[in-house]
Amino acid sequence: MPRFADNMRKPLLLTAAYLLCWLVVVTECALVRILPPMVYGLILTISFPTGLAWLYWVLRPTRKPTVLVNLVASGLFLLWWTSAVYLLDIFNWGESRGLVARWGTAALFLIGLAWVVWFVERRSEFYQLRRTEQQRWPKALETRSYGGEHSRVWNPLDPSAWYFGNPKNKRLNQSIATLVSYSGSFLMVFLLLTSTRGCQEIYELPSGGGEPKTLALPTKIQKIIRKKYIVNPYSSILFNERKIDDVKLQFNEVTKHEYQLGQGQGAGAGFGGGTPRGKVRFIRLEYVGGDWDQDFGVRGDMEMLFEYGRRTDHKIHDKTESRRIVELGNFPIGKSPPLVYMTGQKNISLSKSEYKILREYLIEKHGMIFCDNGGSRHFHNQFLSIMSHILPDIRPVPVPLDDQIHRVPFIIPFLPYVAPHGGKEALGWYKDGRWICYYHPGDIGDAWAAGHAGVAPEIWEACYQLGTNVIFYAHAEYSRWLDARKKGS
Amino acid sequence: MAGRSKKRILNSNRLRWLFILLTCLSPLTAIGQQLDSMSLDRWKLLRETERYQLQIAEKYYREKNYKVAADEYEKYLSLYERSDAAAYAQLKWSLCQVALRRSNTAIKEGFQSVMDYWPDSDDAVAAAYYIGSTHQGMGRMPAAKRAYRAVLEKYGEHLVAVYSAKGLADIATTEKDEKTILAMNRHLTFQVDRNRINSKICQTASQQLAVYFFYRAAFDDAVKSLATTYTEGEPLVDHVMSYLRTPLSQLCADSKSAAKGEKLATIAILYFRKQVPTAMDDEAKRVGRKFWLHIAAVHALARHENEVPKVYDQIAKLYGNDDETLTRFAEWYKSQKNYGEARQVYRRFQDKINGLNQVAYSYRQESKIDPAVTVYRQLMGLDQDNPLHWKAEIGATYRSADEFFAAETA
């Protein structure tokens, strides 16, 4: 035993130090995230070789106790799973992150359940054994009673507890009680962790200025001077003398637009209410019950953000992000995201506080929701239902094709869609002179993603244009609101 | 030759009848015209070429091919700008734009143009209303309200005023603006001359107003609003009862509003008592019984448990008992979970077989299998024409209690 301790002291100390470091990095990553991505990548990646080393140690033929193996394996699962989720998040593999997080939670539930069952089973056997011994040698164990015929047992680990009912079904009832209480506790912890808000954060628009106008396609005037024939002036052929300026203008070359796209007065394309550090970000809402992470991240909505930057010359963030609805509460008024994106095709399950946060975000923080139906009529109904809860005094209306949102910066002559899951018309919620929610019924996110869901080029191009319009509209309206607030104060 | 002349006479007779029919129907067609259609009088003023072009556009509009229809209306406007139907073509072009989801264009370049260029035409009135409805369709509620109010002020007697009032009431309902809802419903109920086109809107408004008044225990006002829709006497009284049910029940269910509910119930009972005919002929008895049943229903909704049996006793005294009245009485006992008394009432049925059947069924509702089976066996003896029917009921009784073996034996 002393030899074991001597051998293991160094690796144990090293592992403990690493785990401490890992914990600090994970907490920092969850709450603040100011370190460079490479630091996170390095610290989190080390967990894999470290874990493998411990796994090798525990599986060596000399190490026999199964419980120890299982304990190490369970701990490693937790370590690897958390590291994988954060690594995928840092390197913007949003969709995979969602997948790993979801399945990992399910696996964690099962692993926890296995441990609970093992523990309860062991304790039950222990109590039963003691009771049998007590019946056999009552005097030897008279110092402690384990539920005789007349005493009431309260311990839930003892299957003879009185509240497990009929003696025939006591074991079954104990198992059911264990399962129910474990599931309940797991759910409570899960809800508690997912409803924590985190620290305050800010969203700033890119500074600049410009006009919220439709992008014209100006042409560069190219002078083509006709060739002159030089002939003998004494020739018998008569030529009409041409004026020097008689040239034909050809309007055939599309050039860069001359004005900046934006809102307010400032240098460069951007927004009057912005700051030099500000960037246009694409934030997706995470919600319980469905696949919020459809086409998320690289090869998904990142393509849209990139296209937005390319088409408007606005500064954009280097990756798309996601936030839980409760996290929207972390943004202060005047520094909150002008637009959040939401998609999916399954259920949307929101709590009362989430409804409240969303209403506050839309009304008080001047935000806007851009929702895309990712694939079902059910999602359409769900979304309309939650919006009727959030904004009971506003009814959705079809967004006109000649509205500003469909005309600036690009004219959208028809609503482009991949598949009309929720109809063929975009719906909007209009309040106080602006759209506070834009609902696209036909999976626009699929058209943005790599491969463009196989739709025709003119459709996915129109989808990019529509996406650009909605993002620009939200930011321009937000900037206008910031200006008005400044003037007001 | 003779045959041909006879045929001509027949044809001329038919034409005469057709002319008479059209003359009789012309006021109706005048009333029936909608905002988006042109009167026959105006059609008849058009030249053949104009009519032809407009009909082409109308055909596409009816087929909901709005893009082509808009082009055809535009063509009409450019060809026949001075025509009598130019305003109409502009209006329809604007409606096509609305259908094509170009609502801003419709308002700025369509409806507004109709109002500016043809201010005295009927189409300008319609355009004024459509500006409001288009704004409403775009979610611009303040602009919609402004437009509707302008229409109400300017064209108070026109059909568009009714539509505008309804639009304002709809917006107010969404915004939970009780004051406007009340004002608009009052306007539609009491101030609008009803005709075939607007009566439905006015009727709905009167019903909504009545319910609003019932919730505020303003019984007389509610009756007045319903009286604008239903004729005095039995129809009105029946509808008063029908619209009273939900408000009375909800007011009495909540302890905060119970006093208001009690007041409403007292006035309602007095009203129904006053309506009971004094004559005792068969028709008066039928109506009287019905009104007394309304009184019993009001007592039941107001939770006057002691009063309900007294009212049914009064009905029995005045008009004698019939099975329908007893059924209602027993149903009330059942709603109070007093199955014993309900069975006593069922046993008083004139139709003994039906009465016993109800008794057995009430046992089944209480999951008392054995007494139910006993009553069904009694019925087998009484109703010797249908023994199998009662046997099947016994089986169903056992099955409802999951006693499948007994059901099979039965």
Interface residues (C-beta under 8 A of the other chain):
Chain A: D393 I394 R395 P396 V397 P398 V399 P400 L401 D402 D403 E425 G428 W429 Y430 K431
Chain B: L100 R101 R102 S103 N104 T105 G137 M138 G139 R140 M141 T174 E175 K176
